């Protein structure tokens, strides 16, 4: 119930769209698509989901078309799991989603891509493979070089995933303490439901990723021509904010912003500020946002198979506990 109310308050409606016979992407949408106006597309990180960005999206006016999607193996997206996950495969899956939803005007790059944590690496890979799709990019503390790693990420690389993949209430609270500045308190029934749903995806999230190859991939970033904004929390305990400078040195048309009083989970620590930064960057590189009266309804190019608004039920159950902001 909590995440559905949060989506409603953010102005987000949840949908699913089929790709192929047995697969479908789950995504949230705010505003309507306007021809020629770039869509803002959020991409989450490891073990997270589309609801991660609701606190930010809540403060983005609905004159913007905003979409947030569950990657394969995450959230409510089904039928796209892999034996081995790579940024390259995630980027190709993201292209399938974008094509299915018809987000791109073939004559112009038409997406503002925003990736958080591992989602930032996916966004960067997508930008090098499909530059004709991308108008601008925003990175929220993606994995950087070895010099910006903390002891925490080294522990995770060694195979101890408990910090990012909590299975108990104690592990969950430890994750929150490490990766956020703000302190949050959740009702125990909600937290138990949240953890139960996370365990359903645990095997997928523990599969091997191509993280050791990221620095090799990063050398391709010198070819990225679109504007890129790199944002980092000064108190990030996963990757230090020196990672922002690392990416600025690699990406020609880039700028950085270090956010005070902010950890790795920026959507929790500074959601209002992030919304302001996103819309300012968008306006800087795409100055014309139509007024409400000129917007036209948007119809997906593939069949939408599920849609819901805020639920009428008042009790929280396990299926409603998925998708807190992680």
C-alpha positions as CSV (number, residue, x, y, z in Angstrom):
1,X,0.0,0.0,0.0
2,X,2.8,2.4,0.9
3,X,4.5,2.3,-2.5
4,X,1.2,2.7,-4.3
5,X,0.2,5.7,-2.3
6,X,3.7,7.1,-2.9
7,X,3.2,6.6,-6.6
8,X,-0.1,8.3,-6.5
9,X,1.3,11.3,-4.6
10,X,4.1,11.5,-7.1
11,X,1.6,11.6,-10.0
12,X,2.9,8.3,-11.4
13,X,0.7,5.6,-12.9
14,X,2.1,2.1,-13.2
15,X,1.8,0.0,-16.4
16,X,3.2,-3.1,-18.1
17,X,4.1,-3.5,-21.7
18,X,4.8,-6.8,-23.5
19,X,8.0,-7.4,-25.5
20,X,7.9,-10.7,-27.3
21,X,5.8,-13.7,-26.3
22,X,6.5,-14.2,-22.6
23,X,8.2,-11.0,-21.4
24,X,6.9,-7.7,-20.2
25,X,8.4,-4.6,-18.7
26,X,6.9,-2.9,-15.7
27,X,7.1,0.8,-15.7
28,X,5.7,4.0,-14.1
29,X,4.7,7.1,-16.0
30,X,4.0,10.7,-15.2
31,X,2.8,13.3,-17.7
32,X,2.3,12.7,-21.4
33,X,4.6,12.3,-24.4
34,X,4.9,15.3,-26.6
35,X,6.4,15.0,-30.1
36,X,9.9,16.5,-30.1
37,X,10.1,16.8,-26.4
38,X,12.6,14.5,-24.7
39,X,11.3,11.9,-22.2
40,X,13.0,11.7,-18.8
41,X,13.8,8.0,-18.3
42,X,15.0,6.8,-14.9
43,X,17.1,3.6,-14.6
44,X,17.7,2.1,-11.2
45,X,20.6,0.2,-9.7
46,X,21.3,-3.3,-8.5
47,X,18.6,-4.9,-6.3
48,X,16.5,-1.7,-6.7
49,X,13.3,-1.0,-8.7
50,X,11.4,1.7,-10.5
51,X,9.9,3.0,-7.2
52,X,13.4,4.2,-6.1
53,X,12.8,7.5,-7.9
54,X,9.3,8.4,-6.6
55,X,10.6,10.9,-4.1
56,X,12.3,12.8,-6.9
57,X,9.6,12.4,-9.5
58,X,7.1,13.9,-7.0
59,X,8.7,17.2,-7.4
60,X,9.1,17.2,-11.2
61,X,6.2,19.1,-12.7
62,X,3.9,17.1,-15.0
63,X,4.7,19.3,-18.0
64,X,7.6,16.9,-18.3
65,X,7.1,13.3,-19.6
66,X,8.7,11.0,-17.0
67,X,9.2,7.2,-17.1
68,X,10.8,4.9,-14.6
69,X,11.3,1.2,-15.5
70,X,12.1,-2.1,-13.7
71,X,15.2,-3.6,-15.3
72,X,15.3,-7.4,-16.1
73,X,15.5,-9.5,-12.9
74,X,14.1,-6.6,-10.8
75,X,10.8,-5.4,-9.6
76,X,7.8,-6.6,-11.6
77,X,9.5,-7.0,-15.0
78,X,9.3,-10.6,-16.0
79,X,10.6,-13.0,-18.7
80,X,13.9,-11.2,-19.4
81,X,16.2,-12.9,-16.8
82,X,19.8,-13.8,-17.7
83,X,22.3,-16.4,-16.5
84,X,24.9,-13.7,-16.4
85,X,24.1,-10.0,-16.3
86,X,26.2,-7.4,-18.1
87,X,25.7,-3.6,-18.7
88,X,25.7,-4.5,-22.4
89,X,22.7,-6.8,-21.9
90,X,20.9,-4.3,-19.7
91,X,21.4,-1.6,-22.4
92,X,20.0,-3.9,-25.1
93,X,17.0,-4.7,-22.9
94,X,16.5,-1.0,-22.3
95,X,16.4,-0.4,-26.0
96,X,13.7,-3.0,-26.4
97,X,11.7,-1.2,-23.8
98,X,12.2,2.2,-25.4
99,X,11.3,0.9,-28.8
100,X,8.2,-0.9,-27.5
101,X,7.0,2.2,-25.8
102,X,7.8,4.4,-28.8
103,X,9.7,7.0,-26.8
104,X,12.1,8.0,-29.6
105,X,11.5,10.3,-32.5
106,X,13.8,8.8,-35.2
107,X,14.8,12.2,-36.5
108,X,16.1,13.5,-33.2
109,X,17.7,12.1,-30.1
110,X,14.7,12.2,-27.7
111,X,15.6,10.9,-24.3
112,X,17.0,12.4,-21.1
113,X,18.5,9.3,-19.4
114,X,19.1,9.3,-15.7
115,X,20.9,6.4,-14.1
116,X,21.6,5.8,-10.4
117,X,24.4,3.6,-9.1
118,X,24.7,0.5,-11.4
119,X,21.9,2.1,-13.5
120,X,24.4,4.9,-14.3
121,X,26.7,2.3,-15.8
122,X,23.7,0.9,-17.9
123,X,22.9,4.5,-19.0
124,X,26.5,5.1,-20.1
125,X,26.7,1.8,-22.0
126,X,23.4,2.7,-23.7
127,X,24.7,6.1,-24.7
128,X,27.8,4.6,-26.4
129,X,25.8,1.9,-28.2
130,X,22.7,4.0,-29.2
131,X,23.8,7.7,-29.3
132,X,21.0,8.5,-31.7
133,X,18.5,7.9,-28.9
134,X,20.0,10.1,-26.3
135,X,19.6,13.9,-25.9
136,X,21.3,14.2,-22.5
137,X,22.5,12.1,-19.6
138,X,22.5,12.4,-15.8
139,X,24.5,10.1,-13.6
140,X,23.8,9.6,-9.9
141,X,27.0,8.1,-8.4
142,X,27.7,5.2,-10.7
143,X,30.6,2.8,-10.1
144,X,33.8,4.7,-10.9
145,X,37.5,3.8,-10.8
146,X,39.3,1.8,-8.2
147,X,40.7,4.9,-6.4
148,X,37.1,6.0,-5.5
149,X,36.1,2.6,-4.0
150,X,35.4,2.4,-0.3
151,X,36.0,-0.5,2.0
152,X,32.3,-1.3,1.7
153,X,32.4,-1.8,-2.1
154,X,35.6,-3.9,-1.7
155,X,33.7,-6.1,0.7
156,X,30.9,-6.5,-1.8
157,X,33.3,-7.3,-4.6
158,X,34.8,-10.0,-2.4
159,X,31.3,-11.7,-2.3
160,X,29.7,-10.3,0.8
161,X,26.4,-9.0,-0.5
162,X,24.5,-8.6,2.8
163,X,24.9,-4.9,2.8
164,X,23.2,-4.3,-0.5
165,X,20.9,-7.4,-0.4
166,X,19.5,-7.5,3.1
167,X,17.6,-10.6,4.2
168,X,16.8,-9.6,7.8
169,X,15.5,-6.4,9.5
170,X,18.9,-5.9,11.1
171,X,20.7,-6.1,7.7
172,X,18.1,-3.7,6.2
173,X,18.6,-1.1,8.9
174,X,22.4,-1.5,8.6
175,X,22.1,-0.8,4.8
176,X,20.1,2.4,5.5
177,X,22.6,3.6,8.1
178,X,25.5,3.2,5.7
179,X,24.0,4.5,2.5
180,X,21.8,7.4,3.6
181,X,22.1,10.5,5.8
182,X,18.5,10.7,6.7
183,X,17.0,8.2,9.2
184,X,13.8,6.4,8.2
185,X,11.5,4.3,10.3
186,X,9.2,1.7,8.7
187,X,6.4,-0.2,10.3
188,X,7.5,-3.8,11.0
189,X,4.7,-5.4,8.9
190,X,5.7,-3.3,5.9
191,X,9.4,-4.1,6.4
192,X,8.7,-7.8,6.7
193,X,6.7,-7.7,3.5
194,X,9.5,-5.7,1.8
195,X,12.1,-8.3,2.7
196,X,10.0,-11.2,1.7
197,X,9.6,-9.8,-1.8
198,X,13.3,-9.0,-2.0
199,X,14.1,-12.6,-1.3
200,X,12.1,-13.6,-4.3
201,X,14.7,-11.8,-6.5
202,X,17.7,-12.7,-4.4
203,X,19.0,-15.4,-6.7
204,X,18.9,-13.0,-9.6
205,X,20.6,-10.2,-7.7
206,X,23.4,-12.5,-6.6
207,X,24.2,-13.6,-10.1
208,X,27.6,-12.6,-11.4
209,X,27.8,-9.1,-12.9
210,X,30.5,-7.7,-15.1
211,X,31.5,-5.1,-12.5
212,X,35.3,-5.9,-12.9
213,X,35.1,-4.8,-16.5
214,X,33.5,-1.4,-15.9
215,X,36.8,0.6,-16.1
216,X,37.4,-1.0,-19.5
217,X,34.0,0.0,-20.7
218,X,34.5,3.5,-19.4
219,X,37.2,4.1,-22.0
220,X,34.4,4.3,-24.6
221,X,33.0,7.3,-22.8
222,X,35.4,9.6,-24.6
223,X,33.2,9.2,-27.7
224,X,30.0,10.4,-25.9
225,X,29.0,13.7,-27.4
226,X,25.7,14.6,-25.6
227,X,25.7,16.7,-22.5
228,X,26.3,14.7,-19.3
229,X,25.7,15.9,-15.7
230,X,27.5,13.9,-12.9
231,X,25.9,14.2,-9.5
232,X,27.4,12.7,-6.3
233,X,26.6,12.8,-2.6
234,X,29.5,14.1,-0.5
235,X,28.8,11.5,2.2
236,X,28.6,8.5,-0.2
237,X,30.0,5.4,1.5
238,X,29.9,3.2,-1.5
239,X,32.0,5.3,-3.9
240,X,33.6,8.5,-2.8
241,X,32.7,11.7,-4.6
242,X,36.1,11.7,-6.3
243,X,34.4,9.4,-8.8
244,X,32.6,12.5,-10.2
245,X,36.0,14.0,-11.3
246,X,37.0,10.6,-12.8
247,X,34.0,10.7,-15.1
248,X,34.4,14.4,-15.9
249,X,37.9,13.6,-17.1
250,X,36.6,10.9,-19.4
251,X,33.5,12.5,-20.8
252,X,34.1,15.6,-23.0
253,X,30.8,17.5,-22.6
254,X,30.3,17.0,-18.9
255,X,29.9,18.9,-15.6
256,X,29.7,17.8,-12.0
257,X,27.8,18.7,-8.8
258,X,28.7,17.4,-5.4
259,X,25.6,17.5,-3.1
260,X,26.1,18.2,0.6
261,X,24.4,16.2,3.3
262,X,23.8,13.3,0.9
263,X,24.8,9.7,0.8
264,X,24.5,7.1,-2.0
265,X,20.7,6.9,-1.9
266,X,20.1,10.5,-3.2
267,X,16.4,9.9,-3.7
268,X,16.1,9.6,0.1
269,X,18.5,12.2,1.2
270,X,17.9,15.1,-1.2
271,X,14.9,14.4,-3.4
272,X,13.7,18.0,-3.8
273,X,17.1,19.3,-4.7
274,X,17.6,16.5,-7.2
275,X,14.3,17.4,-8.9
276,X,15.5,21.0,-9.2
277,X,18.9,20.0,-10.6
278,X,17.2,17.6,-13.1
279,X,14.7,20.2,-14.4
280,X,17.4,22.9,-14.6
281,X,19.8,20.7,-16.6
282,X,16.9,19.6,-18.9
283,X,15.9,23.3,-19.5
284,X,19.5,24.2,-20.2
285,X,19.8,21.7,-23.0
286,X,16.2,21.7,-24.2
287,X,14.7,25.1,-23.6
288,X,11.2,24.6,-25.0
289,X,8.8,22.8,-22.7
290,X,5.2,23.2,-24.0
291,X,2.5,24.6,-21.7
292,X,-0.1,22.2,-20.3
293,X,-2.7,23.2,-22.9
294,X,-0.5,22.1,-25.9
295,X,0.3,18.6,-24.7
296,X,-1.2,15.7,-26.6
297,X,-2.0,12.2,-25.2
298,X,0.6,9.5,-25.7
299,X,-0.3,6.0,-27.0
300,X,2.3,3.3,-26.7
301,X,3.2,1.4,-29.9
302,X,2.8,-2.0,-28.2
303,X,-0.2,-3.2,-26.1
304,X,-0.3,-2.1,-22.6
305,X,-1.4,-5.0,-20.5
306,X,-1.9,-3.6,-17.1
307,X,-2.7,-0.2,-15.5
308,X,-3.8,0.9,-12.1
309,X,-4.3,4.0,-10.1
310,X,-4.2,4.2,-6.3
311,X,-5.7,1.1,-4.8
312,X,-8.9,1.2,-2.8
313,X,-7.8,-1.3,-0.2
314,X,-6.6,0.0,3.1
315,X,-4.5,-2.9,4.4
316,X,-0.9,-3.5,3.5
317,X,0.1,-7.0,2.3
318,X,3.3,-8.5,1.0
319,X,2.6,-7.7,-2.7
320,X,2.1,-4.1,-1.8
321,X,5.4,-3.8,0.1
322,X,7.7,-4.1,-2.9
323,X,9.3,-1.1,-4.2
324,X,10.4,1.0,-1.4
325,X,13.1,3.4,-2.4
326,X,16.0,1.0,-2.8
